[in-house]
Amino acid sequence: MRRAALLIAGSLALAACGQRNELEPAPGRALPPAPYGVSEPLTSSQLLAVDPQAAPKRSVELRSESEEREDDPFDLPPEG
C-alpha cells in the first residue's frame, strides 16, 4: 500500500514537471532587453531557439565506403 502511494506521488510529481505553457520570467524579474537594432524584446521561445552558429549543420560529406589504411611507420605498439 505504501509503495503504491509512493509510486502515485512520484508519477504525479513527474507529470507536473512537463508543463506545456509559455515560459514566463520569475515574479519581479523581466526578460533580457531587446538586442541592438530590434524594436521589440524577444519572446521566451525566441530566446530558447538555438543559434545556427551554436549548432552548425554538417557540411562535410562523410566517407560512404571504408578504405584500407596505409602502413604508418610511426604507429608503433607501446613499449613494455
Stockholm file with secondary structure:
# STOCKHOLM 1.0

chainA/1-80         MRRAALLIAGSLALAACGQRNELEPAPGRALPPAPYGVSEPLTSSQLLAVDPQAAPKRSVELRSESEEREDDPFDLPPEG
#=GR chainA/1-80 SS CHHHHHHHHHHHHHHHHCCCSCCCCCTTCCCCCCCTTCSSCCCHHHHHSCCTTTSCCCCSCCCSSCCCCCCCTTCCCCCC
#=GC SS_cons        CHHHHHHHHHHHHHHHHCCCSCCCCCTTCCCCCCCTTCSSCCCHHHHHSCCTTTSCCCCSCCCSSCCCCCCCTTCCCCCC
//
